[in-house]
Amino acid sequence: NSKVILDFLNKKMKLVLIVIVCIVKLTFSQTATEHYAQSKFNFDKKSFIKALESIEHAIKLDSSNANFFLTKAQIHNALKNYKKSYETYNQAITIFPNESSIYSERGHLLLSFQDFERAINNYTKAIDNTKNDSLKNQYVKSRAAAKISSRDFDGAYKDLLNAFKFDSTNITTLTDLGAVCDEIGKES
C-alpha cells in the first residue's frame, strides 16, 4: 500500500515539476518582436554583434517578417560583412519576392559598390513591386541616381521628370534634374 502511495506521489511531483518548468520557460522567453526591438536598440548603440545575435533569435522564432531580414542585412553592412548582407537580401527576396523595400535596400548596397546595372535593376523591381506612390517616387529617384552614376543621363532625365511630376517642389529632384539637363543639353 505504501509503495503504491509513493509511486503516486512521485508521479504527481514529476507532473508538478514539469508544469513549473514550463511556466518558468514561458515567463522568461522572449518573443520575436522583443528580440527585434533588442536588436534595434543594440544597433542604435553600435553594439552590432549583440544586435546580430538578437535579430538571429527573432528570425528563428518568426521568419515571416521581412523587416527582420532587412535589419539583419543592415547589421551585416554595419559590420562590413557585405557578402553576408547581400546573401541576407537574397534570402529575403526568396521568401518575400514582392517586398519592394528589400530590392531597394539591395540596390543601395550594389550602388555603394558601383554595380550600377544591378542596382538599377533592383530599383526597377522595387518600383514594380510597390503600390505606394511616395515609395515609388523614392525608388525612381534612387534609380535616377544610379543612372547618373553610370552616365546614363537620358535615363536619369526620364526618371527625374517622373519624380518632378510627383513632387515639383523637392529641391533634390530639382537640383538633380538641372544637373542632368546640363549634361544632355536640355533646358529644365
N, C-alpha and C positions, 0 to 999 in steps of 0.2 A: 503494500500500500504506500509506504513512504517513498519507494522508488518511483512509482507512478506519479506521485505528487511532485517529486524533484524534477522528473523529466518534463512534466507540465510547466513548472516554474521556469526551467531552463529555456523552453521553447518560447514562453511569454517574454522572458528577459531578452532573448535574441530579437524578437519582434519589436520590442520597445527600443532596443539599441538601433535597429535598422531605421525605425521611424525617426529617432533623434538625429541620426547621421544625415538622413535625407532632408530634414528640416534645416539643419545647420548648413548643409551644402546649398540649398536653395536660398537661404538668407544671405550667404556671403558670395554667391556667384554673381558676376556682373553680366548685364545684357550686352548685346552687340552695340546698341546705341550708347551705352555707358562707356564701352571701350573706345568707340568712335570719338566721343566727347573728350575722353582722356588723351587720345591721340592728337586731337586738335589743340588741346591745352599744352601738351608737351611740344608740339610743333611750334606753337607761338613762343614757347620758352627756348626754342632752338635745341631742345633735347630730342634730336632726331632718332636716335636709336630706341629710346623709350617710346617715341611716337610710332615707330615702325612695329615694335612689339605689340602695342595696343591695337593698331589697325589690323595686324595679322590675326589677333584674337577675335576682333569684330567680324572679319571675313570668315573665319572658321565657324562662328556662330550663325552668321547670316550672309550668304554670298549673293543675295538678291538685291543688294543696294549698290547702285553704280557709284555713288559718292564715296563709298569705302574704297573702291578701286582707284578712283581719281586721287583720293588722299594718299593712298599707298604709292602711286606713281609720283606724286609731288614730293613725298618724303624721300624716295629714291633719288629724285632730281636734286633735292637739297643736299643729299649725301654724296652727290656727284657720281651716283651709280646709274649713269644714263642708259646703259643697256638694260638694266633691270626696270628702269622707268618705262622704257619703250616696250619691253615684254609685258609689263603690267597693263599698259594701254591696249596691247594686242589681246591679252587675255580678257580684258573688259569688253572689247569690241566683239569678241566671240560670244560672250554672254549677253551683251546689250547692243546688238547690231544697229539699233535705231536711235541710240542715245547720242545726240549731236555734240554735247559737251566733251565727250571722250575724243571724238575726231578733232575738235577744235584744240584741245589740250595737246593731243599728239602732234597736231600741226605746229603748235608753238615750239614743241621740243625739236621737231625736224627743222623748223626755220632757224632755231638757235644754232644748228649745225650746218646752216646754209644748204640744206637739202630742199631747194626751192620747189622743185617739181612735185615731190611727195607732200610737202607742206601744202601747196596749192590744192592738190587732190584731196587732202584731208579737210581743208576748209570747205571745199566744194561738197564733200559728203556731209559736213556739219550743216551747211546751208540747206541741202536736200532733205535732211532729217529733222528740221525744226519747223514748227508752225508759228512760233513766237516771232513777231516782226522785229522786236528790239534785238533779240539774239541773232536773227538772220542778218540784220544790219551790222551787228558787231562782227559776225563771221565774214561778211562781204568786205568790211574794212580790213580785217586780218588778211584775207586773200589778196586784197589790193596791195597791202604792204609787202607780201611775199612776191607779188608780181613786180613791184617797183624794185625790190632787191635783185630779182632775176633779170632786170632791164626790159621787162615786157610792159612798156609804158602804155601801149594801146589797150591791153587787157586791164591794166590798172585804171586807166581812164574810164573804161566802161563800168568797172566795179565802183569807182568813186562817184560816178554820175548817179548810179543806183543809190548809193549811200546819201548823196546830196538830196535826191528826191525824197528820201525818208526823213532827213533832218537837215534842212538848208541852213541851220544856224550853228552846226557843230564846227568849231574852229579848227579842229584837227583835220576833218574832212576837207574843209575849205583850203587849208594850207597845203595838204597833200594834193588836192586837185589842181591848185595853182602851180605847184612844182612839176606835176606830170604834164600840165599844159605847156609849161616852158620847155620840157624835154621833147614834146611831139609837135610843138609849134602851133598850138591851138589857143584861141582866146577863151578865157574862162567866163 
